[in-house]
Structure formats: structure tokens, C-alpha cells
Amino acid sequence: MPVLPSKHKAPFYLFNGHLQTIVPSLFRQVVGVQYQRERVATPDDDFIDIDWSVVGSDALLILSHGLEGDTGRPYITGMVKAFNLEGIDALAWNYRSCSGEPNKLLRSYHLGASDDLDFVVRHALRQNRYSHIYLVGFSAGGNITLKYLGEAPDQVPPQVKRAAVFSTPVDLKGSAQKISKLYTRRFMKSLKTKLELKKEVYAQELDLSDYNVLWSFPEFDDRYTAPLHGFKSAEDYYARVSSRQFIPGIQVPTLLVNAKNDPFLSPECYPVQEARENPFFYLEMPEEGGHVGFTEDLRGESYYSERRAVTFLLEGV
């Protein structure tokens, strides 16, 4: 589909992409969401923790969070609340190692783990009450979602009707090179904590001796993400799991919203040509919004990303 115009405008006091990214992350609070947690055993003898917010619907929203996020992040709970208010059940899943305790295996999660998303979707369908499933992903979760929809479209269950993703690095190499050290240090600290916990079990397999010399995602991914998840190198990892290459295969209506001032995204993360060539793929590029921000008023209950997802998934374009 053609690139869609955007109605989003950030408040005047959040006057750049960094503020639009950081302030909502630090200060937004969402009240009223109460999860019921379920631990689901995976076929490879691991587990995934998923959080349900059920209002008694035959439709379900499945949410995938961002890098080093979890189901408690306000951008997730805000979306859960918005769809619950529309009468839609919600399921937010924590990636392996992201639910508050380490997973069992040496591997954890990566930005191409569409097999885990497929596992969650099929687990939800085994509840035998959902005729409509909608997918929402943020950042890393957006990449996982787009890859899932486009890599094997004939294997996506027919109950999956529509999807919307936000702030998605569809070109991982470009995004890894674009993201600044300000954000990289924060992620590296969180990732190190998890690796240290995992080293208590896998002492021989993990070497953290000079971890502090790593200053970029390509370095981290080359040393840890790639070898722990079956990739030859960071370059191989980025090439194989970046979702831009899978967009042409998407066969359910899908919306991508990437702000032009997103400090995490490179120019390659705005797939205009793919939007023009795939009638199922919609691209919206607001001038403002930051990374997983999209606030219009910090005092407001709802964010643009939530209103936009509700409109696209439940009403159409």
C-alpha cells in the first residue's frame, strides 16, 4: 500500500527524538492492568512466561516487547489496557530470560526468534476460544513479528487477522550502527547481568573476562548473540533475521509505524518501496515520536501508538 500520512504530533516540550524516547520510558505509569501469569514448557525443555489479561472475548491481542523489556513495561501495559477497554483479551509474552529469572538453556532470545512467537500463538489457539488474533510488536518485538508473518506466510494460522508494529529496526545492521553509546551502555549493563547469572550454570561456555571492553551492539552480537543462537557472526545474524527482507511475503494486513526522528533507526529502517509493492503492508512515518514513545500529552491516559493500533486492527486503515 502507499505510505500513509500520519496525524501524530509530539507535545512541544518534548522537542526532539531523545526526549520523546526517554521521558515516556521513565515517567509513564499505567494503572488497572492485572495479569495472570502462566509458565509454558517449550519443546526444547525450556520455558516461556506469558501474562494474560482476560475480559472474556473471542478475540486476542498478542504483544511482543522490545530489547531487554518485559510485559510490565508501560508501552506494553498501555496497549493491553487499550484493548481490554475495547473488549479484547490480551496476552503479553516475556522472551526467554526476560520474565525475572534466567531461562534453563544457554540460549536466551534474539531479534529473529519467530519460532517462539509461533509457539505462543499456537499455545493461545489451544485455548479453543479465539477466532481472531491480532499481533502487536515494539522494536525488537516488531522485528520478530514481521519476520514471523513474512518468512512462511502459508504457515501463519488463519486466526491471525492483522498486525501492527512500532519503532521496528527492520534492518538490524543499520540500526546496530546507528544507536548511540548513550543507549548502548544501558542495554549492555542489563545484558551483562543476565550473562553473569547464566554463567553460574554454564561456567565453561561463557567468557565474560573482558566484557567491559565491548562498546557496540555489533561487538556484543558477534561475541555472544551469534554463537549462542547458531549464527556464524554478527553479520550473519543481521543478514538472516532482519525483517525487511520478509516484508514482501506478508499476507495479512500489517501496519509499521516508524518515527522519522527515532534515534535507534537507520535510513534502511523505512521500507518505502516494500510498502508500495505489497498491498498488505502499510507504512506510516510520523515526523516525531522517538523510539517507542508516541506520547501526545504526558498527562493523558492513552498514547498515539495505542489509538493507532486500535483503529488499524479493529476498524481498518
C-alpha positions as a printed NumPy array, in Angstrom:
array([[  0.   ,   0.   ,   0.   ],
       [  1.128,   3.604,  -0.399],
       [  2.829,   5.234,   2.551],
       [  0.161,   6.536,   4.913],
       [  0.049,  10.103,   6.227],
       [  0.387,  10.45 ,   9.995],
       [ -1.597,  12.566,  12.432],
       [  0.834,  12.155,  15.307],
       [  2.468,  15.229,  16.801],
       [  4.588,  15.204,  19.942],
       [  3.967,  17.824,  22.68 ],
       [  6.054,  20.984,  22.292],
       [  8.015,  20.344,  25.478],
       [  9.357,  17.045,  24.102],
       [ 11.167,  18.774,  21.286],
       [ 13.472,  16.03 ,  19.961],
       [ 13.626,  12.293,  19.427],
       [ 15.713,  11.638,  22.531],
       [ 13.241,  13.343,  24.871],
       [ 10.346,  11.641,  23.089],
       [ 12.103,   8.317,  23.744],
       [ 13.376,   8.756,  27.291],
       [ 10.649,  10.708,  29.097],
       [  7.75 ,   8.289,  28.466],
       [ 10.018,   5.372,  29.386],
       [ 10.912,   6.929,  32.724],
       [  7.703,   8.593,  33.796],
       [  4.696,   6.884,  32.241],
       [  2.516,   4.879,  34.626],
       [ -0.372,   2.643,  33.6  ],
       [ -2.855,   1.611,  36.28 ],
       [ -5.546,  -1.028,  36.226],
       [ -3.819,  -3.88 ,  34.373],
       [ -3.75 ,  -7.131,  36.349],
       [ -2.   , -10.107,  34.807],
       [ -2.418, -13.797,  35.374],
       [  0.92 , -15.466,  34.713],
       [  1.278, -18.82 ,  33.035],
       [  4.563, -20.678,  32.636],
       [  4.562, -22.737,  29.46 ],
       [  7.095, -25.512,  28.829],
       [  8.734, -25.353,  25.392],
       [  9.589, -28.39 ,  23.234],
       [ 13.315, -27.873,  23.895],
       [ 12.908, -28.278,  27.678],
       [ 12.857, -24.577,  28.454],
       [ 10.01 , -22.271,  29.45 ],
       [  8.293, -19.054,  28.412],
       [  6.351, -16.941,  30.901],
       [  3.242, -15.329,  29.454],
       [  0.881, -12.852,  31.107],
       [ -2.843, -12.881,  30.409],
       [ -5.323, -10.035,  30.811],
       [ -8.677, -11.615,  30.027],
       [-12.011,  -9.84 ,  29.716],
       [-13.949, -12.704,  28.129],
       [-13.541, -12.194,  24.387],
       [-13.232, -14.482,  21.392],
       [-10.517, -12.122,  20.092],
       [ -6.982, -11.913,  21.459],
       [ -4.156,  -9.387,  21.197],
       [ -0.645, -10.905,  21.448],
       [  2.102,  -8.434,  22.364],
       [  5.863,  -8.725,  21.844],
       [  8.102,  -6.328,  23.805],
       [ 11.393,  -4.624,  22.968],
       [ 15.031,  -5.454,  23.631],
       [ 15.601,  -6.145,  27.336],
       [ 11.969,  -5.317,  28.01 ],
       [  9.232,  -7.36 ,  29.629],
       [  5.457,  -7.46 ,  29.948],
       [  5.475,  -4.825,  32.685],
       [  6.8  ,  -2.003,  30.526],
       [  4.29 ,   0.857,  30.225],
       [  4.182,   0.67 ,  26.426],
       [  3.002,  -2.943,  26.835],
       [  0.555,  -2.394,  29.703],
       [ -0.805,   0.705,  27.99 ],
       [ -1.597,  -1.341,  24.888],
       [ -3.084,  -4.146,  26.999],
       [ -5.37 ,  -1.658,  28.739],
       [ -6.435,  -0.011,  25.496],
       [ -7.562,  -3.319,  24.003],
       [ -9.154,  -4.582,  27.205],
       [-11.281,  -1.43 ,  27.152],
       [-12.33 ,  -2.42 ,  23.63 ],
       [-13.425,  -5.83 ,  24.949],
       [-10.371,  -7.708,  23.625],
       [ -8.339, -10.217,  25.659],
       [ -4.581,  -9.666,  25.774],
       [ -1.56 , -11.943,  26.091],
       [  1.867, -10.404,  26.617],
       [  4.787, -12.797,  26.5  ],
       [  8.211, -12.464,  28.095],
       [ 11.12 , -13.576,  25.96 ],
       [ 13.384, -16.252,  27.405],
       [ 15.318, -14.692,  30.326],
       [ 13.088, -11.591,  30.411],
       [ 10.472, -12.642,  32.998],
       [ 12.566, -12.054,  36.094],
       [ 14.626, -15.24 ,  36.189],
       [ 17.052, -16.95 ,  33.825],
       [ 15.741, -19.494,  31.371],
       [ 17.154, -23.034,  31.542],
       [ 19.169, -23.17 ,  28.347],
       [ 22.405, -21.498,  27.321],
       [ 20.483, -19.685,  24.59 ],
       [ 18.051, -16.954,  25.561],
       [ 16.332, -14.742,  22.973],
       [ 17.301, -12.817,  19.884],
       [ 15.614, -10.448,  17.448],
       [ 14.725, -13.194,  15.   ],
       [ 13.071, -15.613,  17.444],
       [  9.907, -16.005,  15.369],
       [  9.769, -19.668,  16.391],
       [  8.991, -18.598,  19.945],
       [  6.274, -16.22 ,  18.732],
       [  4.767, -19.046,  16.698],
       [  4.851, -21.241,  19.802],
       [  2.981, -18.563,  21.795],
       [  0.379, -18.058,  19.049],
       [ -0.325, -21.781,  18.841],
       [ -0.479, -22.085,  22.621],
       [ -3.128, -19.357,  22.645],
       [ -5.107, -21.154,  19.956],
       [ -5.106, -24.329,  22.041],
       [ -7.358, -22.484,  24.479],
       [-10.095, -23.116,  21.865],
       [-11.802, -19.789,  22.364],
       [-10.134, -17.375,  19.947],
       [-11.353, -16.884,  16.387],
       [ -9.409, -13.634,  15.862],
       [ -5.811, -12.953,  16.846],
       [ -4.088,  -9.6  ,  16.455],
       [ -0.336,  -9.097,  16.814],
       [  1.452,  -6.023,  18.153],
       [  5.223,  -5.684,  18.459],
       [  7.539,  -2.957,  19.671],
       [ 11.13 ,  -2.505,  18.487],
       [ 12.737,  -5.98 ,  18.759],
       [  9.225,  -7.417,  19.044],
       [  8.281,  -5.64 ,  15.853],
       [ 11.147,  -7.299,  14.011],
       [ 10.153, -10.706,  15.384],
       [  6.534, -10.095,  14.352],
       [  7.298,  -9.002,  10.791],
       [  9.686, -11.916,  10.316],
       [  7.059, -14.328,  11.648],
       [  4.406, -13.041,   9.267],
       [  6.582, -12.924,   6.163],
       [  9.043, -15.821,   6.33 ],
       [  6.441, -18.593,   5.92 ],
       [  3.089, -16.878,   5.326],
       [  1.306, -20.107,   4.41 ],
       [  2.08 , -21.435,   7.9  ],
       [  0.637, -18.478,   9.808],
       [ -2.629, -19.671,  11.408],
       [ -5.711, -18.254,   9.673],
       [ -6.931, -16.862,  13.002],
       [ -4.145, -14.26 ,  12.793],
       [ -6.051, -11.436,  11.129],
       [ -3.97 ,  -8.235,  11.393],
       [ -0.789,  -6.842,  12.934],
       [  0.723,  -3.509,  13.947],
       [  4.348,  -2.865,  14.886],
       [  6.09 ,   0.232,  16.168],
       [  9.667,   1.571,  16.191],
       [ 10.969,  -1.5  ,  14.415],
       [ 14.598,  -1.928,  13.282],
       [ 13.8  ,  -3.797,  10.091],
       [ 17.477,  -3.526,   9.116],
       [ 19.421,  -4.739,  12.151],
       [ 22.878,  -3.907,  10.847],
       [ 21.93 ,  -0.315,  10.147],
       [ 20.165,   0.049,  13.469],
       [ 23.068,  -1.509,  15.399],
       [ 25.397,   1.05 ,  13.857],
       [ 23.008,   3.984,  14.377],
       [ 22.152,   3.565,  18.058],
       [ 24.252,   5.851,  20.245],
       [ 26.527,   4.859,  23.129],
       [ 24.058,   6.556,  25.497],
       [ 21.527,   3.802,  24.866],
       [ 24.059,   1.045,  24.208],
       [ 25.573,   1.317,  27.709],
       [ 22.163,   0.824,  29.307],
       [ 21.449,  -2.296,  27.29 ],
       [ 24.952,  -3.669,  27.829],
       [ 24.588,  -3.365,  31.596],
       [ 21.29 ,  -5.267,  31.582],
       [ 22.632,  -7.945,  29.245],
       [ 25.738,  -8.407,  31.388],
       [ 23.638,  -9.029,  34.493],
       [ 21.8  , -11.812,  32.681],
       [ 25.   , -13.339,  31.332],
       [ 26.502, -13.357,  34.824],
       [ 23.512, -15.312,  36.124],
       [ 23.753, -17.734,  33.231],
       [ 27.482, -18.193,  33.811],
       [ 26.662, -19.679,  37.238],
       [ 25.187, -22.637,  35.352],
       [ 27.263, -22.563,  32.154],
       [ 30.673, -21.623,  33.533],
       [ 32.686, -23.275,  30.751],
       [ 30.596, -21.962,  27.878],
       [ 30.63 , -18.257,  28.765],
       [ 33.666, -15.995,  28.95 ],
       [ 32.928, -12.582,  30.465],
       [ 36.52 , -11.699,  31.299],
       [ 36.756,  -8.638,  29.063],
       [ 33.068,  -7.837,  28.688],
       [ 33.608,  -4.19 ,  29.639],
       [ 35.639,  -3.529,  26.5  ],
       [ 32.537,  -4.122,  24.361],
       [ 31.078,  -0.78 ,  23.324],
       [ 28.738,  -1.594,  20.46 ],
       [ 26.   ,  -3.994,  19.503],
       [ 27.984,  -5.48 ,  16.595],
       [ 30.725,  -6.393,  19.095],
       [ 28.242,  -7.88 ,  21.561],
       [ 26.316,  -9.747,  18.889],
       [ 29.49 , -11.108,  17.337],
       [ 30.724, -12.446,  20.668],
       [ 27.509, -13.619,  22.326],
       [ 24.246, -13.379,  20.368],
       [ 25.504, -15.035,  17.202],
       [ 27.366, -18.06 ,  18.609],
       [ 24.798, -18.753,  21.331],
       [ 21.983, -18.893,  18.78 ],
       [ 23.531, -20.707,  15.844],
       [ 24.8  , -17.83 ,  13.714],
       [ 28.307, -17.578,  12.291],
       [ 28.824, -13.936,  13.207],
       [ 27.001, -10.689,  13.889],
       [ 26.994, -10.067,  10.15 ],
       [ 25.359, -13.442,   9.541],
       [ 22.844, -12.815,  12.341],
       [ 21.81 ,  -9.426,  10.976],
       [ 21.553, -10.736,   7.425],
       [ 19.391, -13.712,   8.333],
       [ 16.923, -12.191,  10.793],
       [ 16.416,  -8.581,   9.651],
       [ 12.72 ,  -8.391,   8.875],
       [ 12.866,  -6.058,   5.873],
       [ 13.597,  -8.999,   3.586],
       [ 10.441, -10.763,   4.797],
       [  8.014,  -7.872,   4.265],
       [  7.211,  -8.875,   0.645],
       [  5.872, -12.211,   1.934],
       [  3.392, -10.764,   4.427],
       [ -0.186, -11.723,   3.563],
       [ -2.212, -10.257,   6.432],
       [ -2.846,  -6.51 ,   6.786],
       [  0.121,  -5.156,   8.724],
       [  0.998,  -1.62 ,   9.823],
       [  4.538,  -0.393,  10.565],
       [  4.877,   2.958,  12.362],
       [  8.462,   4.259,  12.479],
       [  9.05 ,   7.87 ,  13.528],
       [ 11.485,   9.765,  11.343],
       [ 13.315,  11.089,  14.413],
       [ 13.745,   7.672,  16.046],
       [ 17.32 ,   7.674,  17.457],
       [ 17.576,   3.876,  17.077],
       [ 16.723,   3.596,  13.374],
       [ 18.941,   3.981,  10.316],
       [ 17.65 ,   5.137,   6.908],
       [ 17.323,   1.481,   5.886],
       [ 14.6  ,   1.03 ,   8.519],
       [ 11.992,   2.902,   6.458],
       [ 10.836,   0.352,   3.83 ],
       [  9.001,   2.668,   1.447],
       [  9.415,   0.513,  -1.641],
       [  8.129,  -2.584,   0.141],
       [  5.044,  -0.652,   1.229],
       [  4.351,   0.407,  -2.336],
       [  4.674,  -3.13 ,  -3.667],
       [  2.844,  -5.207,  -1.017],
       [ -0.908,  -4.488,  -0.766],
       [ -0.982,  -5.993,   2.744],
       [  1.791,  -3.811,   4.173],
       [  1.151,  -0.263,   5.401],
       [  3.91 ,   2.164,   6.38 ],
       [  3.415,   5.285,   8.493],
       [  6.335,   7.617,   9.194],
       [  5.402,  10.436,  11.558],
       [  7.907,  13.262,  11.804],
       [  8.045,  12.818,  15.588],
       [  7.63 ,  10.056,  18.133],
       [ 11.105,   8.92 ,  19.119],
       [ 11.67 ,   5.245,  19.864],
       [  8.632,   3.533,  21.415],
       [  7.451,   6.969,  22.534],
       [  4.46 ,   8.436,  20.649],
       [  3.158,  10.468,  23.57 ],
       [  0.894,  13.404,  22.762],
       [  0.345,  14.601,  26.325],
       [  2.151,  13.158,  29.339],
       [ -0.949,  13.815,  31.42 ],
       [ -3.087,  11.738,  29.09 ],
       [ -4.048,   8.13 ,  29.68 ],
       [ -3.653,   6.949,  26.091],
       [ -0.728,   7.266,  23.663],
       [ -0.851,   7.606,  19.883],
       [  0.541,   4.095,  19.384],
       [ -2.424,   2.633,  21.268],
       [ -5.069,   4.653,  19.493],
       [ -3.437,   3.883,  16.159],
       [ -3.284,   0.15 ,  16.876],
       [ -6.928,   0.056,  17.946],
       [ -8.009,   1.872,  14.785],
       [ -5.926,  -0.253,  12.427],
       [ -6.528,  -3.64 ,  13.991],
       [-10.214,  -3.291,  14.821],
       [-11.541,  -0.809,  12.282],
       [ -9.259,  -0.89 ,   9.229],
       [ -6.714,   1.597,   7.926]])
